[in-house]
Amino acid sequence: MIFRASLLALALGSNAFAQDDIEVQSLDALDPMEVGLPGAIFDMTLWDGTSAMLARTALSQLPASDGEGYRSRALAEMARAILVSGGYPPSGARGETDLSALRADRLLAAGGAFDGFDLLERTPNLNRSPELARLHADLGFATENIERACYTARSLLDGRDSAYWVRVRALCMAAEGQSSAAELTAELADSIEPDPDYNRMFFAFTLGQMIEDEMPTLDGAVDLALYRFTAADQAAEPAFADGTPAWLINAVSPPRLPNFLQTDDPQAELARAMELEGHERRIALISVLATPGDHAAAATALNTLMSDEDHLLDGMRYYGQDVSSIQIDADTLAFAERFAFAAILAGDARTARRWLRGMVDGPTTPDVGPTEVDATEASVKPAGSEDVPPANDAPEWVPAGADEIVAVQLAMTLVDDRIDVASVEALLAAYLERHGDAVLADVIALQRLGAPAVENLRGRLAGREPETVSPYVLAMEEAAAVGARAEAGLFAVAALNASEDVDTMARVAPVLDELGLRSAMLELLLERLIQRSS
């Protein structure tokens, strides 16, 4: 322990201890709010201008780990960038572990189990906070860091006699080979609060048996750990109880795929896949995708894999890297817009440009890099190059529609953050013409970020029905005005997650830009564009 009196003695000499009025205090230990992770956007002063009460209020407006989550992944990433930022605690909040637990819970909802676990691994004195300790243990079991979860269970000071912690210690003893002590501990837990599903898996584990028939429904991270120890079919996806938080379900790795996926008859395998469901359907579709030669079948399989995901954008992200393996021809160009979007979401701009060229010039167009669009004529031409005529034996092909070309080009403009160039005005005008007032919020947000003004935008805005301004927006603007950056960012995310109307988008966009979250705002606009166009 370092004392202020010791530091003073070094400065004044040993006679300093003869004074009666020397204040002796221990230097403050690291506060959990000071812990951060990679990807943070703020420095240590992020909570300047914010009190403990205001920080608690702002954090409480974000989705909780056991709630419905975020409207989009871009919003979740926006929240994550703020929540992983470590800094000096808000005024009056040092040592308040409930605020640290609230932050960790909100990070879990935004960033998932691995981010949450990494944050708590760096957090000091977990054993003094039952709330933080339980969250750390659950995340340890969910992410297969059982030793760390057990360490927390052994070192906990308060609340260790609850049924939850007794069951955790029983599992830890079993994992360490202490079967007899583990079974006695599990029986003690059952006397506190019965749990037949836990007992079934636990005693199978201690006996070294695998459960061959139907597994119990899992309702927590401890059950998930036991499932991994005792499920005979490790390729099967576990069944979770109703109300299980999304972060726990998402922590489960997808089933392993077989090593050899190619098929001798892609068209027949594609037809068979369409009759299947679940994991078997996915395996069959990937077999078609992995088989070279039949480009049309591969493109259909890839499009189906994307569409089968619960959320289309997630499917496009997950399979976006596979777009580069699809040859552009007269058959596959039917999926050009979706494949271009998927490549963009996967970070493969080069492949997206190839598909954009194919949408206009057909399957024989070579990859020549960036393109320029004349939105009024709906044509796309490579910068500084001539049109490439199709081969004589190429099948008849009709270019994509102007709306599709505009949507893909505008998406690429957002990714490159080139929204301030003059040609964007024509893209936005065409986009607004296609979708009308449904995209008014997106267009005005882009203008606030530096895009050129669109003709008659003011007239459209003036003709709108009045909207009620969200209290989150007002709180955001007040926080931004006094320099409370983290608070302003949290209220901005809360406002966007609650509503993406014109007033909200127009007022939140410049604040996020000022806070250093411009790319996150552009990502949100990109998601909205792709979702609307797909």
Contacts in CASP RR format, 6 or more apart in sequence:
PFRMAT RR
TARGET T0000
AUTHOR 0000-0000-0000
METHOD contacts of the structure
MODEL  1
MIFRASLLALALGSNAFAQDDIEVQSLDALDPMEVGLPGAIFDMTLWDGT
SAMLARTALSQLPASDGEGYRSRALAEMARAILVSGGYPPSGARGETDLS
ALRADRLLAAGGAFDGFDLLERTPNLNRSPELARLHADLGFATENIERAC
YTARSLLDGRDSAYWVRVRALCMAAEGQSSAAELTAELADSIEPDPDYNR
MFFAFTLGQMIEDEMPTLDGAVDLALYRFTAADQAAEPAFADGTPAWLIN
AVSPPRLPNFLQTDDPQAELARAMELEGHERRIALISVLATPGDHAAAAT
ALNTLMSDEDHLLDGMRYYGQDVSSIQIDADTLAFAERFAFAAILAGDAR
TARRWLRGMVDGPTTPDVGPTEVDATEASVKPAGSEDVPPANDAPEWVPA
GADEIVAVQLAMTLVDDRIDVASVEALLAAYLERHGDAVLADVIALQRLG
APAVENLRGRLAGREPETVSPYVLAMEEAAAVGARAEAGLFAVAALNASE
DVDTMARVAPVLDELGLRSAMLELLLERLIQRSS
1 26 0 8 1.000
2 26 0 8 1.000
2 27 0 8 1.000
3 24 0 8 1.000
3 25 0 8 1.000
3 26 0 8 1.000
3 27 0 8 1.000
4 23 0 8 1.000
4 24 0 8 1.000
4 25 0 8 1.000
4 27 0 8 1.000
5 16 0 8 1.000
5 17 0 8 1.000
5 22 0 8 1.000
5 23 0 8 1.000
5 24 0 8 1.000
8 16 0 8 1.000
8 22 0 8 1.000
9 16 0 8 1.000
9 17 0 8 1.000
16 22 0 8 1.000
28 94 0 8 1.000
29 124 0 8 1.000
29 125 0 8 1.000
30 124 0 8 1.000
31 88 0 8 1.000
31 89 0 8 1.000
31 94 0 8 1.000
31 95 0 8 1.000
31 100 0 8 1.000
32 95 0 8 1.000
32 97 0 8 1.000
32 100 0 8 1.000
32 103 0 8 1.000
32 123 0 8 1.000
32 124 0 8 1.000
32 125 0 8 1.000
32 132 0 8 1.000
33 47 0 8 1.000
33 86 0 8 1.000
33 87 0 8 1.000
33 88 0 8 1.000
33 89 0 8 1.000
33 90 0 8 1.000
33 93 0 8 1.000
33 94 0 8 1.000
33 99 0 8 1.000
33 100 0 8 1.000
33 103 0 8 1.000
34 44 0 8 1.000
34 86 0 8 1.000
34 87 0 8 1.000
34 88 0 8 1.000
34 89 0 8 1.000
35 86 0 8 1.000
35 119 0 8 1.000
35 122 0 8 1.000
35 123 0 8 1.000
35 124 0 8 1.000
36 84 0 8 1.000
36 85 0 8 1.000
36 86 0 8 1.000
36 87 0 8 1.000
36 119 0 8 1.000
36 122 0 8 1.000
37 84 0 8 1.000
37 115 0 8 1.000
37 118 0 8 1.000
37 119 0 8 1.000
37 122 0 8 1.000
38 84 0 8 1.000
39 81 0 8 1.000
39 84 0 8 1.000
40 81 0 8 1.000
40 84 0 8 1.000
40 85 0 8 1.000
40 86 0 8 1.000
41 81 0 8 1.000
41 82 0 8 1.000
41 85 0 8 1.000
41 515 0 8 1.000
41 516 0 8 1.000
41 517 0 8 1.000
42 82 0 8 1.000
42 85 0 8 1.000
42 86 0 8 1.000
42 87 0 8 1.000
42 485 0 8 1.000
42 486 0 8 1.000
43 85 0 8 1.000
43 87 0 8 1.000
44 86 0 8 1.000
44 87 0 8 1.000
44 88 0 8 1.000
45 87 0 8 1.000
45 88 0 8 1.000
45 485 0 8 1.000
46 82 0 8 1.000
46 85 0 8 1.000
46 86 0 8 1.000
46 87 0 8 1.000
46 485 0 8 1.000
46 486 0 8 1.000
47 55 0 8 1.000
47 87 0 8 1.000
47 88 0 8 1.000
47 89 0 8 1.000
47 90 0 8 1.000
47 91 0 8 1.000
47 93 0 8 1.000
47 484 0 8 1.000
47 486 0 8 1.000
47 487 0 8 1.000
48 88 0 8 1.000
48 483 0 8 1.000
48 484 0 8 1.000
48 485 0 8 1.000
49 90 0 8 1.000
49 91 0 8 1.000
49 482 0 8 1.000
49 483 0 8 1.000
49 484 0 8 1.000
49 487 0 8 1.000
50 58 0 8 1.000
50 90 0 8 1.000
50 91 0 8 1.000
50 479 0 8 1.000
50 484 0 8 1.000
50 486 0 8 1.000
50 487 0 8 1.000
51 90 0 8 1.000
51 91 0 8 1.000
51 92 0 8 1.000
51 93 0 8 1.000
52 89 0 8 1.000
52 90 0 8 1.000
52 91 0 8 1.000
52 92 0 8 1.000
52 93 0 8 1.000
52 96 0 8 1.000
52 99 0 8 1.000
54 90 0 8 1.000
54 479 0 8 1.000
54 484 0 8 1.000
54 487 0 8 1.000
55 90 0 8 1.000
55 93 0 8 1.000
55 99 0 8 1.000
55 486 0 8 1.000
55 487 0 8 1.000
56 99 0 8 1.000
56 102 0 8 1.000
58 475 0 8 1.000
58 479 0 8 1.000
58 486 0 8 1.000
58 487 0 8 1.000
58 489 0 8 1.000
58 490 0 8 1.000
58 491 0 8 1.000
58 494 0 8 1.000
59 99 0 8 1.000
59 102 0 8 1.000
59 103 0 8 1.000
59 106 0 8 1.000
59 490 0 8 1.000
60 102 0 8 1.000
61 472 0 8 1.000
61 490 0 8 1.000
61 491 0 8 1.000
61 494 0 8 1.000
62 79 0 8 1.000
62 106 0 8 1.000
62 109 0 8 1.000
62 110 0 8 1.000
62 490 0 8 1.000
62 493 0 8 1.000
62 494 0 8 1.000
62 497 0 8 1.000
63 69 0 8 1.000
63 70 0 8 1.000
63 106 0 8 1.000
63 109 0 8 1.000
63 110 0 8 1.000
63 497 0 8 1.000
64 105 0 8 1.000
64 106 0 8 1.000
64 109 0 8 1.000
65 105 0 8 1.000
65 106 0 8 1.000
65 108 0 8 1.000
65 109 0 8 1.000
65 245 0 8 1.000
65 247 0 8 1.000
66 243 0 8 1.000
66 245 0 8 1.000
67 109 0 8 1.000
67 245 0 8 1.000
67 246 0 8 1.000
69 76 0 8 1.000
69 109 0 8 1.000
69 246 0 8 1.000
70 76 0 8 1.000
70 79 0 8 1.000
70 109 0 8 1.000
70 110 0 8 1.000
70 497 0 8 1.000
71 496 0 8 1.000
71 497 0 8 1.000
71 500 0 8 1.000
72 313 0 8 1.000
72 524 0 8 1.000
72 527 0 8 1.000
72 528 0 8 1.000
73 313 0 8 1.000
73 314 0 8 1.000
73 317 0 8 1.000
73 527 0 8 1.000
74 520 0 8 1.000
74 523 0 8 1.000
74 524 0 8 1.000
74 526 0 8 1.000
74 527 0 8 1.000
75 493 0 8 1.000
75 496 0 8 1.000
75 497 0 8 1.000
75 524 0 8 1.000
76 109 0 8 1.000
76 110 0 8 1.000
76 111 0 8 1.000
77 110 0 8 1.000
77 111 0 8 1.000
77 520 0 8 1.000
77 523 0 8 1.000
78 492 0 8 1.000
78 493 0 8 1.000
78 496 0 8 1.000
78 512 0 8 1.000
78 517 0 8 1.000
78 520 0 8 1.000
78 521 0 8 1.000
78 524 0 8 1.000
79 106 0 8 1.000
79 109 0 8 1.000
79 110 0 8 1.000
79 111 0 8 1.000
79 490 0 8 1.000
79 493 0 8 1.000
80 107 0 8 1.000
80 110 0 8 1.000
80 111 0 8 1.000
80 115 0 8 1.000
81 517 0 8 1.000
81 520 0 8 1.000
82 486 0 8 1.000
82 489 0 8 1.000
82 490 0 8 1.000
82 493 0 8 1.000
83 103 0 8 1.000
83 106 0 8 1.000
83 107 0 8 1.000
83 110 0 8 1.000
83 111 0 8 1.000
84 107 0 8 1.000
84 115 0 8 1.000
84 119 0 8 1.000
85 486 0 8 1.000
89 95 0 8 1.000
89 96 0 8 1.000
89 99 0 8 1.000
90 99 0 8 1.000
93 99 0 8 1.000
97 128 0 8 1.000
97 129 0 8 1.000
97 131 0 8 1.000
97 132 0 8 1.000
98 131 0 8 1.000
100 123 0 8 1.000
100 129 0 8 1.000
100 132 0 8 1.000
101 129 0 8 1.000
101 131 0 8 1.000
101 132 0 8 1.000
101 135 0 8 1.000
104 116 0 8 1.000
104 119 0 8 1.000
104 120 0 8 1.000
104 123 0 8 1.000
104 132 0 8 1.000
104 135 0 8 1.000
105 135 0 8 1.000
107 115 0 8 1.000
107 116 0 8 1.000
107 119 0 8 1.000
108 115 0 8 1.000
108 116 0 8 1.000
108 135 0 8 1.000
108 139 0 8 1.000
108 247 0 8 1.000
109 246 0 8 1.000
109 247 0 8 1.000
111 247 0 8 1.000
112 247 0 8 1.000
112 250 0 8 1.000
112 251 0 8 1.000
113 139 0 8 1.000
113 142 0 8 1.000
113 143 0 8 1.000
113 247 0 8 1.000
113 248 0 8 1.000
113 250 0 8 1.000
113 251 0 8 1.000
114 143 0 8 1.000
114 251 0 8 1.000
116 135 0 8 1.000
116 139 0 8 1.000
117 136 0 8 1.000
117 139 0 8 1.000
117 140 0 8 1.000
117 142 0 8 1.000
117 143 0 8 1.000
117 145 0 8 1.000
120 126 0 8 1.000
120 132 0 8 1.000
120 135 0 8 1.000
120 136 0 8 1.000
120 139 0 8 1.000
121 136 0 8 1.000
121 148 0 8 1.000
123 132 0 8 1.000
123 136 0 8 1.000
126 132 0 8 1.000
126 133 0 8 1.000
126 136 0 8 1.000
126 152 0 8 1.000
126 155 0 8 1.000
127 133 0 8 1.000
127 152 0 8 1.000
127 155 0 8 1.000
127 156 0 8 1.000
127 157 0 8 1.000
128 157 0 8 1.000
128 158 0 8 1.000
130 156 0 8 1.000
130 158 0 8 1.000
130 159 0 8 1.000
133 152 0 8 1.000
133 153 0 8 1.000
133 156 0 8 1.000
134 164 0 8 1.000
134 165 0 8 1.000
136 148 0 8 1.000
136 149 0 8 1.000
136 152 0 8 1.000
137 149 0 8 1.000
137 152 0 8 1.000
137 153 0 8 1.000
137 168 0 8 1.000
137 221 0 8 1.000
138 149 0 8 1.000
138 220 0 8 1.000
138 221 0 8 1.000
138 222 0 8 1.000
138 248 0 8 1.000
139 145 0 8 1.000
139 149 0 8 1.000
139 221 0 8 1.000
140 146 0 8 1.000
140 148 0 8 1.000
140 149 0 8 1.000
140 221 0 8 1.000
141 149 0 8 1.000
141 221 0 8 1.000
141 222 0 8 1.000
141 224 0 8 1.000
141 225 0 8 1.000
142 221 0 8 1.000
142 224 0 8 1.000
142 247 0 8 1.000
142 248 0 8 1.000
142 251 0 8 1.000
143 251 0 8 1.000
144 225 0 8 1.000
144 228 0 8 1.000
146 172 0 8 1.000
146 175 0 8 1.000
146 225 0 8 1.000
149 168 0 8 1.000
149 172 0 8 1.000
150 168 0 8 1.000
150 169 0 8 1.000
150 171 0 8 1.000
150 172 0 8 1.000
150 175 0 8 1.000
150 176 0 8 1.000
153 160 0 8 1.000
153 165 0 8 1.000
153 168 0 8 1.000
153 169 0 8 1.000
153 172 0 8 1.000
154 169 0 8 1.000
154 172 0 8 1.000
156 165 0 8 1.000
159 165 0 8 1.000
161 192 0 8 1.000
162 192 0 8 1.000
163 189 0 8 1.000
163 192 0 8 1.000
163 193 0 8 1.000
163 195 0 8 1.000
164 222 0 8 1.000
166 185 0 8 1.000
166 186 0 8 1.000
166 188 0 8 1.000
166 189 0 8 1.000
166 192 0 8 1.000
167 186 0 8 1.000
167 189 0 8 1.000
167 195 0 8 1.000
167 198 0 8 1.000
167 202 0 8 1.000
167 222 0 8 1.000
168 222 0 8 1.000
169 185 0 8 1.000
170 182 0 8 1.000
170 183 0 8 1.000
170 185 0 8 1.000
170 186 0 8 1.000
170 188 0 8 1.000
170 189 0 8 1.000
170 202 0 8 1.000
171 182 0 8 1.000
171 202 0 8 1.000
171 205 0 8 1.000
171 222 0 8 1.000
171 225 0 8 1.000
171 226 0 8 1.000
173 179 0 8 1.000
173 181 0 8 1.000
173 182 0 8 1.000
173 185 0 8 1.000
174 182 0 8 1.000
174 202 0 8 1.000
174 205 0 8 1.000
174 206 0 8 1.000
175 229 0 8 1.000
179 206 0 8 1.000
182 202 0 8 1.000
182 206 0 8 1.000
183 203 0 8 1.000
183 206 0 8 1.000
186 198 0 8 1.000
186 199 0 8 1.000
186 202 0 8 1.000
186 203 0 8 1.000
189 195 0 8 1.000
189 198 0 8 1.000
190 199 0 8 1.000
196 216 0 8 1.000
197 216 0 8 1.000
197 217 0 8 1.000
197 218 0 8 1.000
197 219 0 8 1.000
197 223 0 8 1.000
198 222 0 8 1.000
198 223 0 8 1.000
198 226 0 8 1.000
200 211 0 8 1.000
200 216 0 8 1.000
201 211 0 8 1.000
201 215 0 8 1.000
201 216 0 8 1.000
201 223 0 8 1.000
201 226 0 8 1.000
201 227 0 8 1.000
201 229 0 8 1.000
201 230 0 8 1.000
202 226 0 8 1.000
204 210 0 8 1.000
204 211 0 8 1.000
204 230 0 8 1.000
205 226 0 8 1.000
205 229 0 8 1.000
205 230 0 8 1.000
209 230 0 8 1.000
210 230 0 8 1.000
210 231 0 8 1.000
210 232 0 8 1.000
211 230 0 8 1.000
211 231 0 8 1.000
211 232 0 8 1.000
212 232 0 8 1.000
215 227 0 8 1.000
215 230 0 8 1.000
215 231 0 8 1.000
215 236 0 8 1.000
215 238 0 8 1.000
215 239 0 8 1.000
216 223 0 8 1.000
217 239 0 8 1.000
217 240 0 8 1.000
217 241 0 8 1.000
218 224 0 8 1.000
218 227 0 8 1.000
218 238 0 8 1.000
218 239 0 8 1.000
218 240 0 8 1.000
218 241 0 8 1.000
218 244 0 8 1.000
219 240 0 8 1.000
219 241 0 8 1.000
219 244 0 8 1.000
220 240 0 8 1.000
220 241 0 8 1.000
220 244 0 8 1.000
220 248 0 8 1.000
221 248 0 8 1.000
224 238 0 8 1.000
224 248 0 8 1.000
224 251 0 8 1.000
224 252 0 8 1.000
227 238 0 8 1.000
228 234 0 8 1.000
231 238 0 8 1.000
234 256 0 8 1.000
235 255 0 8 1.000
235 256 0 8 1.000
235 279 0 8 1.000
236 255 0 8 1.000
237 252 0 8 1.000
237 254 0 8 1.000
237 255 0 8 1.000
237 279 0 8 1.000
238 252 0 8 1.000
240 248 0 8 1.000
240 249 0 8 1.000
255 279 0 8 1.000
257 283 0 8 1.000
257 286 0 8 1.000
258 283 0 8 1.000
261 283 0 8 1.000
261 286 0 8 1.000
261 287 0 8 1.000
261 290 0 8 1.000
261 291 0 8 1.000
262 287 0 8 1.000
262 290 0 8 1.000
262 291 0 8 1.000
263 269 0 8 1.000
263 287 0 8 1.000
263 288 0 8 1.000
263 291 0 8 1.000
266 288 0 8 1.000
266 291 0 8 1.000
266 293 0 8 1.000
266 294 0 8 1.000
266 297 0 8 1.000
266 298 0 8 1.000
266 301 0 8 1.000
267 294 0 8 1.000
267 297 0 8 1.000
269 284 0 8 1.000
269 287 0 8 1.000
269 288 0 8 1.000
269 291 0 8 1.000
269 297 0 8 1.000
270 284 0 8 1.000
270 285 0 8 1.000
270 288 0 8 1.000
270 297 0 8 1.000
270 300 0 8 1.000
270 301 0 8 1.000
272 284 0 8 1.000
273 281 0 8 1.000
273 284 0 8 1.000
273 285 0 8 1.000
273 287 0 8 1.000
273 288 0 8 1.000
273 301 0 8 1.000
273 304 0 8 1.000
274 281 0 8 1.000
274 304 0 8 1.000
276 284 0 8 1.000
278 308 0 8 1.000
281 308 0 8 1.000
282 305 0 8 1.000
282 308 0 8 1.000
285 301 0 8 1.000
285 302 0 8 1.000
285 304 0 8 1.000
285 305 0 8 1.000
285 308 0 8 1.000
286 301 0 8 1.000
286 305 0 8 1.000
288 294 0 8 1.000
288 297 0 8 1.000
288 298 0 8 1.000
288 300 0 8 1.000
288 301 0 8 1.000
289 298 0 8 1.000
289 301 0 8 1.000
289 302 0 8 1.000
289 305 0 8 1.000
289 322 0 8 1.000
289 325 0 8 1.000
291 297 0 8 1.000
291 298 0 8 1.000
295 326 0 8 1.000
295 327 0 8 1.000
295 329 0 8 1.000
295 331 0 8 1.000
295 332 0 8 1.000
296 329 0 8 1.000
296 331 0 8 1.000
296 332 0 8 1.000
298 325 0 8 1.000
298 326 0 8 1.000
298 332 0 8 1.000
299 326 0 8 1.000
299 331 0 8 1.000
299 332 0 8 1.000
299 334 0 8 1.000
299 335 0 8 1.000
299 339 0 8 1.000
300 335 0 8 1.000
302 319 0 8 1.000
302 322 0 8 1.000
302 323 0 8 1.000
302 326 0 8 1.000
302 335 0 8 1.000
302 339 0 8 1.000
303 335 0 8 1.000
303 338 0 8 1.000
303 339 0 8 1.000
305 315 0 8 1.000
305 319 0 8 1.000
306 312 0 8 1.000
306 315 0 8 1.000
306 316 0 8 1.000
306 318 0 8 1.000
306 319 0 8 1.000
306 320 0 8 1.000
306 338 0 8 1.000
306 342 0 8 1.000
307 315 0 8 1.000
308 315 0 8 1.000
309 315 0 8 1.000
309 318 0 8 1.000
312 531 0 8 1.000
312 534 0 8 1.000
313 345 0 8 1.000
313 527 0 8 1.000
313 530 0 8 1.000
313 531 0 8 1.000
315 342 0 8 1.000
316 338 0 8 1.000
316 341 0 8 1.000
316 342 0 8 1.000
316 345 0 8 1.000
316 346 0 8 1.000
316 530 0 8 1.000
316 534 0 8 1.000
317 342 0 8 1.000
317 345 0 8 1.000
317 346 0 8 1.000
319 342 0 8 1.000
319 346 0 8 1.000
320 342 0 8 1.000
320 343 0 8 1.000
320 345 0 8 1.000
320 346 0 8 1.000
320 348 0 8 1.000
321 346 0 8 1.000
321 348 0 8 1.000
323 339 0 8 1.000
323 340 0 8 1.000
323 342 0 8 1.000
323 343 0 8 1.000
323 346 0 8 1.000
323 348 0 8 1.000
323 351 0 8 1.000
323 355 0 8 1.000
324 343 0 8 1.000
324 348 0 8 1.000
324 351 0 8 1.000
326 332 0 8 1.000
326 339 0 8 1.000
328 336 0 8 1.000
328 354 0 8 1.000
328 355 0 8 1.000
328 358 0 8 1.000
328 362 0 8 1.000
328 363 0 8 1.000
328 365 0 8 1.000
329 363 0 8 1.000
330 362 0 8 1.000
330 363 0 8 1.000
330 394 0 8 1.000
330 395 0 8 1.000
330 396 0 8 1.000
330 397 0 8 1.000
332 339 0 8 1.000
332 363 0 8 1.000
333 358 0 8 1.000
333 359 0 8 1.000
333 362 0 8 1.000
333 363 0 8 1.000
333 397 0 8 1.000
333 400 0 8 1.000
336 355 0 8 1.000
336 356 0 8 1.000
336 358 0 8 1.000
336 359 0 8 1.000
336 400 0 8 1.000
336 404 0 8 1.000
337 359 0 8 1.000
337 400 0 8 1.000
337 404 0 8 1.000
337 407 0 8 1.000
337 408 0 8 1.000
337 533 0 8 1.000
337 534 0 8 1.000
338 534 0 8 1.000
339 355 0 8 1.000
340 352 0 8 1.000
340 355 0 8 1.000
340 356 0 8 1.000
340 359 0 8 1.000
340 408 0 8 1.000
340 411 0 8 1.000
341 352 0 8 1.000
341 408 0 8 1.000
341 411 0 8 1.000
341 530 0 8 1.000
341 533 0 8 1.000
341 534 0 8 1.000
343 349 0 8 1.000
343 351 0 8 1.000
343 352 0 8 1.000
343 355 0 8 1.000
344 352 0 8 1.000
344 411 0 8 1.000
344 412 0 8 1.000
344 415 0 8 1.000
344 526 0 8 1.000
344 530 0 8 1.000
345 526 0 8 1.000
345 530 0 8 1.000
347 415 0 8 1.000
349 412 0 8 1.000
349 415 0 8 1.000
349 416 0 8 1.000
350 367 0 8 1.000
350 369 0 8 1.000
352 408 0 8 1.000
352 411 0 8 1.000
352 412 0 8 1.000
353 367 0 8 1.000
353 369 0 8 1.000
353 370 0 8 1.000
353 371 0 8 1.000
353 412 0 8 1.000
354 367 0 8 1.000
355 408 0 8 1.000
356 371 0 8 1.000
356 380 0 8 1.000
356 405 0 8 1.000
356 408 0 8 1.000
356 409 0 8 1.000
356 412 0 8 1.000
357 365 0 8 1.000
357 367 0 8 1.000
357 368 0 8 1.000
357 371 0 8 1.000
357 380 0 8 1.000
357 382 0 8 1.000
358 365 0 8 1.000
359 380 0 8 1.000
359 399 0 8 1.000
359 400 0 8 1.000
359 401 0 8 1.000
359 404 0 8 1.000
359 405 0 8 1.000
359 408 0 8 1.000
360 379 0 8 1.000
360 380 0 8 1.000
360 381 0 8 1.000
360 399 0 8 1.000
360 400 0 8 1.000
360 405 0 8 1.000
361 380 0 8 1.000
361 387 0 8 1.000
361 388 0 8 1.000
361 390 0 8 1.000
361 399 0 8 1.000
362 390 0 8 1.000
362 397 0 8 1.000
362 399 0 8 1.000
363 390 0 8 1.000
363 394 0 8 1.000
363 397 0 8 1.000
364 388 0 8 1.000
364 389 0 8 1.000
364 390 0 8 1.000
364 391 0 8 1.000
364 394 0 8 1.000
365 388 0 8 1.000
366 388 0 8 1.000
368 382 0 8 1.000
368 385 0 8 1.000
369 382 0 8 1.000
369 383 0 8 1.000
370 382 0 8 1.000
370 383 0 8 1.000
371 380 0 8 1.000
371 381 0 8 1.000
371 382 0 8 1.000
371 383 0 8 1.000
371 409 0 8 1.000
372 380 0 8 1.000
372 381 0 8 1.000
372 382 0 8 1.000
372 383 0 8 1.000
372 423 0 8 1.000
373 379 0 8 1.000
373 380 0 8 1.000
373 405 0 8 1.000
373 406 0 8 1.000
373 409 0 8 1.000
373 423 0 8 1.000
373 426 0 8 1.000
373 427 0 8 1.000
374 381 0 8 1.000
374 426 0 8 1.000
375 402 0 8 1.000
375 406 0 8 1.000
375 409 0 8 1.000
375 423 0 8 1.000
375 426 0 8 1.000
375 427 0 8 1.000
375 429 0 8 1.000
375 430 0 8 1.000
376 426 0 8 1.000
376 430 0 8 1.000
378 401 0 8 1.000
378 402 0 8 1.000
378 405 0 8 1.000
378 406 0 8 1.000
380 405 0 8 1.000
380 409 0 8 1.000
381 387 0 8 1.000
390 397 0 8 1.000
402 430 0 8 1.000
403 430 0 8 1.000
403 434 0 8 1.000
404 533 0 8 1.000
406 427 0 8 1.000
406 430 0 8 1.000
406 431 0 8 1.000
406 434 0 8 1.000
407 431 0 8 1.000
407 529 0 8 1.000
407 533 0 8 1.000
409 427 0 8 1.000
410 424 0 8 1.000
410 427 0 8 1.000
410 428 0 8 1.000
410 431 0 8 1.000
410 529 0 8 1.000
411 526 0 8 1.000
411 529 0 8 1.000
411 530 0 8 1.000
413 419 0 8 1.000
413 421 0 8 1.000
413 424 0 8 1.000
413 427 0 8 1.000
414 522 0 8 1.000
414 523 0 8 1.000
414 525 0 8 1.000
414 526 0 8 1.000
414 529 0 8 1.000
415 522 0 8 1.000
415 526 0 8 1.000
417 518 0 8 1.000
417 519 0 8 1.000
417 522 0 8 1.000
418 424 0 8 1.000
419 446 0 8 1.000
419 449 0 8 1.000
419 450 0 8 1.000
419 451 0 8 1.000
419 522 0 8 1.000
420 450 0 8 1.000
420 451 0 8 1.000
420 452 0 8 1.000
422 452 0 8 1.000
424 446 0 8 1.000
424 451 0 8 1.000
424 452 0 8 1.000
425 451 0 8 1.000
425 452 0 8 1.000
425 453 0 8 1.000
425 454 0 8 1.000
425 455 0 8 1.000
428 443 0 8 1.000
428 446 0 8 1.000
428 451 0 8 1.000
428 452 0 8 1.000
428 454 0 8 1.000
429 454 0 8 1.000
429 455 0 8 1.000
431 439 0 8 1.000
431 442 0 8 1.000
431 443 0 8 1.000
431 529 0 8 1.000
432 439 0 8 1.000
432 440 0 8 1.000
432 443 0 8 1.000
432 454 0 8 1.000
432 457 0 8 1.000
432 460 0 8 1.000
435 532 0 8 1.000
437 460 0 8 1.000
437 464 0 8 1.000
438 532 0 8 1.000
439 532 0 8 1.000
440 460 0 8 1.000
440 461 0 8 1.000
440 464 0 8 1.000
440 502 0 8 1.000
441 500 0 8 1.000
441 501 0 8 1.000
441 502 0 8 1.000
441 504 0 8 1.000
441 505 0 8 1.000
441 506 0 8 1.000
442 505 0 8 1.000
442 525 0 8 1.000
442 528 0 8 1.000
442 529 0 8 1.000
443 451 0 8 1.000
443 454 0 8 1.000
443 457 0 8 1.000
444 457 0 8 1.000
444 461 0 8 1.000
444 502 0 8 1.000
444 505 0 8 1.000
444 506 0 8 1.000
445 505 0 8 1.000
445 506 0 8 1.000
445 508 0 8 1.000
445 509 0 8 1.000
445 521 0 8 1.000
445 525 0 8 1.000
446 509 0 8 1.000
446 525 0 8 1.000
447 453 0 8 1.000
447 454 0 8 1.000
447 457 0 8 1.000
448 506 0 8 1.000
448 509 0 8 1.000
448 510 0 8 1.000
448 513 0 8 1.000
449 509 0 8 1.000
449 510 0 8 1.000
449 513 0 8 1.000
449 518 0 8 1.000
449 521 0 8 1.000
449 522 0 8 1.000
461 502 0 8 1.000
464 502 0 8 1.000
467 501 0 8 1.000
467 502 0 8 1.000
467 503 0 8 1.000
469 503 0 8 1.000
469 504 0 8 1.000
469 507 0 8 1.000
470 495 0 8 1.000
470 498 0 8 1.000
470 499 0 8 1.000
470 503 0 8 1.000
470 504 0 8 1.000
472 491 0 8 1.000
472 492 0 8 1.000
472 494 0 8 1.000
472 495 0 8 1.000
472 498 0 8 1.000
473 491 0 8 1.000
473 495 0 8 1.000
473 503 0 8 1.000
473 504 0 8 1.000
473 507 0 8 1.000
473 508 0 8 1.000
475 487 0 8 1.000
475 491 0 8 1.000
476 488 0 8 1.000
476 489 0 8 1.000
476 491 0 8 1.000
476 492 0 8 1.000
476 495 0 8 1.000
476 507 0 8 1.000
476 508 0 8 1.000
476 511 0 8 1.000
477 488 0 8 1.000
477 507 0 8 1.000
477 511 0 8 1.000
479 485 0 8 1.000
479 487 0 8 1.000
479 488 0 8 1.000
479 489 0 8 1.000
479 491 0 8 1.000
480 488 0 8 1.000
480 511 0 8 1.000
480 514 0 8 1.000
480 515 0 8 1.000
485 515 0 8 1.000
488 511 0 8 1.000
488 515 0 8 1.000
489 511 0 8 1.000
489 512 0 8 1.000
489 515 0 8 1.000
489 517 0 8 1.000
492 508 0 8 1.000
492 511 0 8 1.000
492 512 0 8 1.000
492 515 0 8 1.000
492 517 0 8 1.000
495 504 0 8 1.000
495 508 0 8 1.000
496 504 0 8 1.000
496 505 0 8 1.000
496 508 0 8 1.000
496 524 0 8 1.000
498 504 0 8 1.000
500 528 0 8 1.000
508 521 0 8 1.000
509 521 0 8 1.000
512 518 0 8 1.000
512 520 0 8 1.000
512 521 0 8 1.000
513 521 0 8 1.000
END
